[in-house]
Amino acid sequence: MIEIYPSFLWVERRGVLFLNARLPKDYKSKIKEFYNTDGREKLEELALNISKSMEGLFGQEEIRLRWDDEKGLIGISIGPSGGIYLNNLNQFQEHNLGTKTSLMTSPIIINYISELLKS
């Protein structure tokens, strides 16, 4: 079954909570409007605010968003080796994340999907 709404998955063998999110099927047709309505800037500001606000709780983690002109947000790098990246199924797939860094990247992806749906 394909999830259409973002959800969280508990991966017991790793002891980690991850976001499970898929982009809308027609997301590529919405990218131009997303950029035209300052979607990128909104997400960059959100990433900066998350990084700053979590400093006392989780410690400072630099969040870097990766963009593509045609695909939009293609990845989020966090910390020295973690990230979450768009795969060929239009899902964001984690790489080397723990619960802390997963929870820090999740609002960015959820807001990205929300902005796309508004476009």
Backbone torsions as a table, in degrees:
resi	resn	phi	psi	omega
1	MET	NA	132.5	179.4
2	ILE	-91.3	125.6	176.9
3	GLU	-77.4	131.8	177.5
4	ILE	-100.0	-15.3	178.2
5	TYR	-111.7	144.0	176.0
6	PRO	-60.2	142.8	177.6
7	SER	-145.6	176.1	177.8
8	PHE	-116.4	143.0	179.5
9	LEU	-118.1	134.2	173.4
10	TRP	-95.0	119.7	179.2
11	VAL	-101.3	97.3	-170.9
12	GLU	-60.5	-43.1	-175.9
13	ARG	-64.0	-23.2	176.7
14	ARG	-102.9	-14.9	-177.9
15	GLY	66.2	40.0	-173.4
16	VAL	-134.7	145.4	176.0
17	LEU	-100.4	128.9	-178.7
18	PHE	-127.7	150.9	172.2
19	LEU	-76.7	137.8	173.9
20	ASN	-115.9	104.3	-175.3
21	ALA	-139.9	135.1	177.7
22	ARG	-120.2	139.8	176.8
23	LEU	-74.0	155.1	175.2
24	PRO	-58.9	147.7	-178.9
25	LYS	-55.1	-36.7	-176.8
26	ASP	-96.8	23.9	-172.5
27	TYR	-60.7	-33.7	-177.9
28	LYS	-63.1	-30.2	178.3
29	SER	-74.4	-12.0	-178.3
30	LYS	-101.1	-7.3	-173.9
31	ILE	-63.1	-45.5	-178.2
32	LYS	-58.4	-46.4	179.0
33	GLU	-65.0	-37.6	176.4
34	PHE	-56.5	-50.1	178.3
35	TYR	-64.2	-41.0	-178.1
36	ASN	-66.2	-24.2	179.5
37	THR	-100.6	24.6	176.5
38	ASP	62.3	29.7	178.7
39	GLY	-60.5	-41.2	-179.9
40	ARG	-61.5	-46.7	-179.1
41	GLU	-61.1	-39.9	178.7
42	LYS	-61.8	-43.0	-179.1
43	LEU	-71.8	-36.1	176.7
44	GLU	-62.2	-41.6	178.0
45	GLU	-66.0	-41.7	177.3
46	LEU	-60.3	-45.0	179.7
47	ALA	-59.9	-43.0	178.3
48	LEU	-63.3	-44.0	179.9
49	ASN	-65.4	-39.0	177.4
50	ILE	-63.0	-46.9	-179.8
51	SER	-58.3	-45.2	-179.7
52	LYS	-68.0	-44.4	-173.4
53	SER	-73.7	-23.4	-179.0
54	MET	-90.3	-4.6	-175.1
55	GLU	-54.9	-46.6	-179.3
56	GLY	-70.5	-31.0	-177.5
57	LEU	-84.9	-48.5	-173.6
58	PHE	-111.7	-8.0	-171.1
59	GLY	88.6	158.4	-176.4
60	GLN	-72.8	124.2	174.5
61	GLU	-127.9	123.7	177.4
62	GLU	-75.6	129.7	178.3
63	ILE	-109.9	124.3	178.9
64	ARG	-122.6	124.7	178.7
65	LEU	-91.8	139.2	178.9
66	ARG	-111.2	129.6	-173.1
67	TRP	-120.6	152.7	173.3
68	ASP	-133.1	137.4	-177.0
69	ASP	-59.3	-35.2	-176.8
70	GLU	-97.5	-27.5	-176.3
71	LYS	-102.8	-11.4	-178.2
72	GLY	78.6	-137.5	-179.6
73	LEU	-71.0	118.0	-178.9
74	ILE	-111.9	-6.9	178.4
75	GLY	-179.7	159.9	175.2
76	ILE	-132.0	120.7	174.5
77	SER	-99.2	139.7	-179.7
78	ILE	-143.5	131.7	-178.4
79	GLY	68.7	-166.6	-174.6
80	PRO	-72.4	-26.3	-174.3
81	SER	-146.8	6.5	-177.0
82	GLY	-99.5	160.8	176.3
83	GLY	-177.5	172.6	175.1
84	ILE	-140.5	129.8	-168.7
85	TYR	-133.0	148.8	178.3
86	LEU	-71.6	126.7	178.2
87	ASN	-100.1	-177.0	-176.4
88	ASN	-75.4	-2.6	175.2
89	LEU	-99.9	10.8	-178.1
90	ASN	62.0	32.9	175.1
91	GLN	-116.5	153.3	173.8
92	PHE	-90.4	124.4	-175.8
93	GLN	-115.4	128.5	-176.6
94	GLU	-75.4	154.5	172.9
95	HIS	-140.1	112.6	173.4
96	ASN	62.2	35.0	176.7
97	LEU	-99.1	153.0	168.4
98	GLY	-111.0	-177.7	-179.6
99	THR	-59.2	-44.1	-178.4
100	LYS	-57.5	-53.4	-177.0
101	THR	-72.5	-29.4	175.1
102	SER	-64.6	-43.6	179.5
103	LEU	-67.8	-26.0	178.2
104	MET	-77.9	-30.7	-179.8
105	THR	-86.4	-24.3	-174.7
106	SER	-58.5	-45.6	179.8
107	PRO	-62.2	-30.7	179.2
108	ILE	-65.7	-46.5	-178.8
109	ILE	-67.7	-42.8	179.4
110	ILE	-62.3	-42.9	177.9
111	ASN	-67.9	-34.2	176.3
112	TYR	-61.2	-48.1	178.7
113	ILE	-61.5	-42.4	178.7
114	SER	-60.8	-45.3	178.6
115	GLU	-62.8	-39.7	177.8
116	LEU	-62.2	-41.8	-178.7
117	LEU	-67.1	-26.0	177.1
118	LYS	-76.4	-24.8	-175.8
119	SER	-71.4	NA	NA
